[in-house]
Each structure stands twice: as structure tokens, then as C-alpha cells.
């Protein structure tokens, strides 16, 4: 059977309009993972909610988004990525309207769960369409757009949230999705091709094991700090949920290996060296992108006295530079070994974080902060496309959706780990440098006296060492990438062409 991705291209159909249509929805769902953080105080005041309740506005979305990704990726293979994407976009858009109209925090949390389910249906389909409609030697440029949207959306979320909350109210961080969702749906129906489907038998036991295991693991990691790693249900501690999640997921892997029918996750995908290493690398990237923003925002507001919008504007250079460099990086990812392109980005990102940590002191001129932040924007642009295209280049077309689901799941799990890890790191450094400070860092920022600014800034700067170190682990994975097949064909005379 011919390669569907190459057949579409050779038929004269331009796949770029379809990709542009898909990234509209992709941008929305990633922005909504971070946009609520800036609106938290306004939501608490307007709905009369406490901190423990309003945290669930974000947690519920992330749980509903991450947990089903393995399943929704497979749905795209079975029913077609366009169909699954459009259904997910309709659910996401209607749930966004529900979020904005919510009259209580419980209703808002329920709406966010539905919104997360819609996002989970949409996310893997964008990557699957790239895999199935772009030839391997052009996939890097396509992935550069997809990856730039992922990087910019993570940075734009807090900035857009601050502007909307300050000008129109917290409800508009959800209302703004409605017209964008309608436009995105029309474009997807008109521009995204109806790709061939593959008959799959759904592994019901695998679905149950993966969903339960992911829920226990992600819930335990996300809520560990909320319950101070103590009891959550009777005498059961939070860490027991994490252990249980790991055990259930281990059972899921064993079942996938033994399933003689059609498993939910084809473990043969991991026989491809680049797919396995790319999943390791993107986990560390997800960890870093989410985690480094927390200490920076707390430093900017607690020590520098910036408003939420002003603090979020510090991220603007990163977003602009990352997005503008995407086309260049896409061409580089197609023409050069991804270990060099992504490796330079991973190393540069880590160095940028160390530089930023060093200048996060009271009274530092704003320009001294903007320089390392701009370097983060440059170096992060060199990460997303090479890793994403390396992960997908060798995927069998029948398992494009499943592979995209695995890749996106590992990225999101990395983000959850980053959120929990940086919270623990910040609390540990605050306990060491400001032992008299009680409560969470976020609650202490507003009332931070000037005499504590130096110690608080030091704690936030030292917290940056965690994502910088984690990113170096991803660098090791990237440096072990094998040379892609289309580049090996160009170097047939080289005795080390497979390296």
C-alpha cells in the first residue's frame, strides 16, 4: 500500500492550509492550560471560592486533558483525524461558553472537565495529520509550525489572561474561545482532508488500565503540594496514589506486551530508537517550559512589584523570538541531523535559565532580565520542531494517531511533573532562606516586606536550577538520536551514516 502522506503530496494537494486550520484549535487548547493562573484571584473574589477550590479550575482541565490522550489518539486512526478533531473542537467551544457563564466554582470545575475532554480529542490529531500528509523530508518544516504554536501558546497564556482579566473580566478568558472555535471549525471542515481510516479493535482492558493509572499518577503529582503530601482520603497519603498509578501503568505495559489481539499502545513503536528518545526529550522540555515560569512570575510580582499583566509582558520577547524563528528552524530540521539542531537548543535553554537565575535579585534593571529571557525564546525555537519531527518520521501510517497520542501524553506528563516539582523546590528553598514564612509562596507574595525581598529572590533564583538540570537530561537523549533515513540516503558513502 502506498504511503498516504506521500500520495497526498504527489497528488498536487497542498497540505499547508489544512495544517494552518488545525493549529488554530491547537493554540486555543494550549493557551487554556495556562491562562487561568493569572485569573485565579479574580475568580476567587467573584465566585467566593477558596484557594483549594479554585486550584481545581486548572487541575480538572489538565486531568481531563492528559488522561485520555492515549485513547483519543487511537480514535483518530479509527474514525479519521478530521472527524475526531472537529467533534473535540465543538465540545471545547461549547464548554468554553459554559465556563464563562458559570455561576459557581463547582459549575466552573465541571465545565473545565468537559473542556479538557474536548482538548484531549483535538491535540493528537494535529500531529497525526502532519505525519500522514507531509513526506518525511518535508515534515520538519511542518513540525516547526506545530512546535512554534506549542511554544508560543505556553508563553502567551499568562499574558493574554492578564490583559483580558484587567480589561474585560475573568469570564472573557473563556468567551474569547467561542468565535475562534467557530472559525476554526469552519476552516477544519473546508481545508482538512478526509484521510483513510484503519479498522481497529479497541482494547477495553488497556483503556481502563491506562485511564486509571494516568488519573492516579497525574492527580497525585498535581495535588501533592495541596495536601502537603499527607492524607488525602482517610489515612491514605497522596504518595500512595502516585505509587498505585505507577503500579497500574506497569500492569498496562505488561498487558500491552501480552495482548495477542490489537493493543491500545503498540509497543513496537518504541523499537524505533528516535521515537523512544524523542519521548524522553519532550518530557524534559514539557517539565521546563511549565516550571520555569512559576518562580519568575513570583519574583516579578513579589520582589519587583509588577502587576500580573506587567509580569506576563516579560515573556513577550520569548514568544516573539520563538515564533519568528520557527520557519528557519524547520528548514534546518529537514536538512541537518536533529541531534545538532535540538542539542544546541537544549544546551542554550539550560544556560539561559542559569543566567536568569543569576540576575533575579532585588533592584536588577529590567533589561538584565529581558536578555536571558530573549535567549530562552531563541533557544526554545530550536527544540520543538527537531524533536517532534524526529519522533514522527518513522511512524507507520496506520499508527500515526497512536504515536501522536503517546508523544503528547509524555509532554503533558512532563508539564505536570514540572508544576509539582517546581512547587516543591520553591517551598524547600523558602523554608531554608525564610524559615519564618508560613503558607504557600503564592499566598505570601502580596504581603512580602522589603527586608525579605533578597531572600525571596534568592529562593526563586535557586529554584531555576531544577528545570535547568532536568533539561540537561533531555540533552543527553537528543544527542543519542540516530540520523533520519532521508539524511542517511544523502550520505550513503559515509561509513557512519546510521549514527
N, C-alpha and C positions, 0 to 999 in steps of 0.2 A: 504493500500500500504506500502511495506517495506521501511525503511529508506534508501535512496540511499547511504548516506555516509557510513552506517554500512555494506550495501550489498557489496559495492566495497571492503572494507577491508576484509570482510569474504570470498570473492571470491578468495583471495590469491594475489590480485594485490597490489603491494607496492605503496602507494600514494606519497612517498617522492621524487622520481625522477621527477614527474610532478611538485611538488612544487618548486624544485630547478630550473627547466626550467623557471617557471613563475617569480621567483624573479630576474632573470637577467634583464628582461624588467622593472620590478617594481623598481629596483635600478636605472636604467637609468632615468626614468621619475622624480624620486625624486631628483636626483643629478641636473637635469636640472632646477629645481625650484630655486636653489641657486648658481649654478656655474657661472652665468653671472655677479653676483655682482662684482667679482674680475676683470672681463674683461672689465668693464664699461669704464675706462679711455682709454684703447687701442681701443675700438670700436668707441668712440667719436673722437679720433685722426685720425683713419684710414678712417672713413666714413664721417668726417666733420660734426658730429651731435652735437647738443647742449644737455644740461642736460635734459631738458623737453622731448626731443625726445627719448633719449636713455633709460630713465626710462620706456618707453613703451615696450622696448625689454623684460623686465621681467613682467611688468603688463599685457601685451597682453597674454603671456603664461599662467599666473595664472588665468586670467579671462576665457580664453578658456578651461582651465583645470577644474576649480571649478564649473562653471555654469552648465554644462550638467551632473554632476555626478549622480543626481537622475535618469536621463533618461538612461544613459549608464549602470547603474546597472541593470535596468529593462530589457534592451536589452539582457543581459547575461542570464536572466531567460527564455526569449522568444526564442532566437536563439542558445543558448549554450555558456558557458563562453569561451571555447577554440576558437570558431569561432570569437566571438567578440574581444577577446584578440589579435588574430592573425591579424585581419583587422586593429585594432588600432596600432599594432606594425609596420605593413607595412607603415601606414600613418606617424607614428612618425619617422621612419627611413628615409623615403624619404624627409620629412620636415627638418630633421637634415642636410641632404646633401644640401638642398636648403638654409638653414640658413648659412652654411659655404661658399656658392657660392654667397651670396647676395652682390650686388654692391652698395647698398644704404641703409640707415636706414629704409626707408619706406618698402622696399622689405624684409628686415630682420624682421620687425614687422609682416608683413603679413605671412611670413614663420613660425614665432613663434606662431601665432594664429592656423595655421594648426597643428603644432607640439603639441600644447596644447589639441586640439581636439582628436588627436591620444592617448595622455596620458590619457585623460578622459575615453576613451573606455577601456584601459588596466587596470586601477587601481582597480575598483571594482571586476574584475574577479578573481584576485589573492585571495582575501579574500573569495569570493564565492566558489572557488574550495576547499579551506580548510574546509569550513563549510559542503560541500557536500561529501567530500571524507575521512575525518577523523572522527572517533567516538568521542563523546563528552568527554570521559575520556582520549583521546589522543590529543585533539585539542590544549591544552596548549603548548605542545612541538612544534607543527606545527606553532602556532602563535608566538612562541619565535623566530623562524627563520624569519618569515614575519616581526615581530616587530623589530628585530635586524637590518634587512636590512633598514627599515624605519628610525631608529635612526642613523645608521652609514652613510647612504646616505646624510642625512641632514648635518652631520658634515664633510663628505668627500668633498662635493661640492665645498666650497671655497678653500680647499687645492688642489684638483685636478685642479681647474680652475687656481690657481696661477702658478702651475707647467707647465701647458700647455701653458698659455699665455707667461710666461717668456722664454720658450724653443722653441715653435713652432709657436706661434701667436694665436690671439683670435679665428680664424676660426676653430682651432682644438678642441675647446671645443664642437663643433658640429660634426666635421668629425669623432671624436672618436666613436660616436654613431653608425656609419654605419656598421663597421664589427661586433660590439657587437649585433646590431639589427639583422643582418643576422644569426649569430649563435643562438641567442635567438629564432628566428622564426623556424629554423630547429628543435631545441630541443622541442619547444612547439608542433609542428606538430607531432613529433615522440612520445613524452612522456606524453602529457596531454590527459586524457581520453575524449572521446566524451560523455558527460553526458546527461541524459534525459532532454528534454526541456518541458516547460509548456506553454500552449496556453494562451496568454494574449491579451486583447483588450486595445490598448493604449488610455489613457485619454488625448486627444488632448488639451482640455482646461487646464488640470492640467500641461501638458508640457509647454504651453505658459505662464501660471502664474508663475510656478517655475523658468523658464528661465529668464523672465523679472524681477521678484523680486530678484533673485540671482544676476543678472547683475547690477541692480541699487544699491543694498546693497554693493556688493564687489567693484564695481567701485567707489562708493562714499567714502568708507573707505580707499581704496588704494590711491586715488588721492586727498584726503582731504588736506594733507600737501602740495602737489604740488601747489594747488590753494589757500593756506593759509586759507582754509575753507570759501573762499569768492565766488563771482560769477563764474560760470563755463560756462553757456550758457546765454548770456544776463544778466538779473537781477537774474537768478535762482542760488542760492548758492549751494555748494556741499552738505551741510547738508540736503537740501531739497530732494536730490536724495536718501540719506540714509533713510529718513522718508518715502518717496514713496516706496522704496524697502521693508521696514517693513510692510507697509500697503498692498502691493501686496502679500507678503508672507503670511500675515494673511488671505487675501482672498483665497489664495491657500489652507491653512489649513481648512478653512470653507468649501471650495468646496470638499476637500477630505473626510470630515466628512459627507457631504450630498450626495455625488455621490453614486447612487444606483447600478451603474454598477461595473466596476473594477477601482478603483482609482490608480493614479500613485504611491502614497506612502500609504501603508496600515497602518493606524493609530493604528491598533490593535497591531502592533509591540511594541508600546510604553506602552502597558499594562503590558509588562514584565518589572518588576522593574529594573532588571540588565541592560537590553538594554538601558533604558532611562538614568540611572545613568552613564553608560559607555560612552554615548554620551556627557554628561556634562563633565565628567572627561577628555576625549580625546580632547575636545575643549580647556581646560586649558593647556593641555600638548602641543598641537599644538601652542598655544599662546606663551608658554615659550620657547620651543625649537628654534623657529624662532627669538623671540625678544631678548633673552639674548646675542646673538652673535653680534648684532649691536654695543652696547656700548663697548664690549670687543675689537672688531676689531678697532674701532676708538681710543680707549685708546692705544692699542698696536702700531698703526701706528703714531698717533698724539703726544703721550707723550713719548713712548719708542723708536720711530724712526725705527720700524721694517718695512721691505718690506712686500708687500701683501702675498708673499709665506711664509716668516718667521712668520708673524702674524697668518696665517692659520695653521702653524705647531703647534701652541699652542693647537689646537683642537685635535691633533693626539692621546694623551692619552685617551681622551674621546671616540674616535672611537674604539680604540683597546680594551679597557676595556669593553665597551658596547657590542661589538660583541663577545668577548671571553666568556662573562658570559651568553650569550643567552641560551645555552643548559641547564645550571644549573637552570636558572630561569624558563625555560619551564617545567622542571620536578617538580619544586616547585609549579608552577601554576596549574598543574594537581592534585597534592596531598594535597594542603593546601588551605584554604579559601583565595580567591583573595583579600579580604579586608586587610589582613595582609601583603601579598607579595607586592601588589601595594601601600598600605598605607605606608609601610616602604620606598619604593622608592620615593613617592611623598614628604614625610616629609624630607628625606635626600637630595633630589634635591633642595628643598627650602632653607634648611640650607646651602647647598653648595653655592648657589647664594649669600646669606648673607655674607658668609665667603669671597667669591671672591670680593664682593663689598668693604669689609674692607681692602683688600690688594691691591686694584687698586690705588696706589699712585705713584708719581714720584720716580724713583730710587729703587723701590722694586725689590729684586732679582727674577729672572725668576722662580726659584724653588718654591717661595711662591705663584706664580700664578698657577703653574702646580699642586700643591697639591689639591686645591679646584676643579680645572678642572678635575683631575683624579677622585675625589669623585663624580662629576657630571656624569662621564662615568659609575661608579659603580651603582649609584642610579637610573640613567635613564634606565639601563638594567632591573631593577625590575618593570618598569612601563608598557612598551608596551605590552608584552605578556599577563599578567593577565587581563588588561583592554580589549584587543582585544578578547581574548578567552571568557571572561565573556559576552561581547556584543553579541557574535555569538552562544553561546552554545544552547540557547533555540529558535533560529530562525527556523520557518517552512522551510523545504527544498524548497518549491515552491517559497519562497520569500527570498532566500539566497542572490541573487543578489541585490534585492531592499534594504535589510537590510545593505549589504555592501556599497551600494551607499550612504545611509543616514549616516553611520558611517564615511566614508571617506569625505563626504561633511562637516560634523561638524568639523572634524580635520582640513581640509583646511580652513574653515571659521575662525577657531581659529588662524591659521597661519596668515591670512590676518589681523585679529584684532590685533595680536601681532606686526606685522610690522607697522601698523598705530599707535598703542598705544605707542610703544617704541619711535617712531619718535616724537610724541607729548611730551612725557616725557622728552626726551633729550633736545628738544628745550626749554621746560619750565625751566629745571634746568640750562641750559646755559644762558638763559635770566636772571635768578636770580643770578648766580655766576659770569657771564661775560656779564654784560649788554651792553657793547660796541661792542660785537661780532655781526656782521651782517651776514645774509645769513644762509644757512643750515650748520649743523655740518660737514657734509661730505666735503663741499667746503672749510671750514676753517682749516681742519686738516693739509694740506700741508704747510700752512704759519703760523702755530701756534708758536709764540715766546716763549722762555723758561720761561719767567716770568708768562706766563699764564698756564703753564703745571699743576700746583697744582689745580687751579680752574677747569680746563677742566677735570682732572682726577676725582675730586670730583663730578662733574656733571655726568660723566659716571658711577661712582660707585653708586651714588644715584639713577640713572635710573634703576639699577639692582633690586631695591626694588619692582618695578612694577611686573615683572614676578614672583618674589619670593612670592608676595602676592596673585597673581592670582592662582598660583599652590596650595596654601592652600585651596582655594575654591574647587579645584578639589579633594583635600584630603578629604574634608567633603563628597563629593559624593561617593568616593571609600569606605569610612568607613560605608556607608549605603548599600553596596552590600549584597544581600541575598546569603546564602550558595548554591552553584551549586547543581543540582539534583543528580549528581553522587557521590558527597560527602555526601549528605543527606542520600542516601541509605546505606552508610557505617556507619551512626550514627543513625540508626532507634531507638535505645534505648534512645537517647538524647531527653529531653522534649523541647529543643530549637533548634532542628535540622534545622528548616527553617530559622534561623537567619544568 
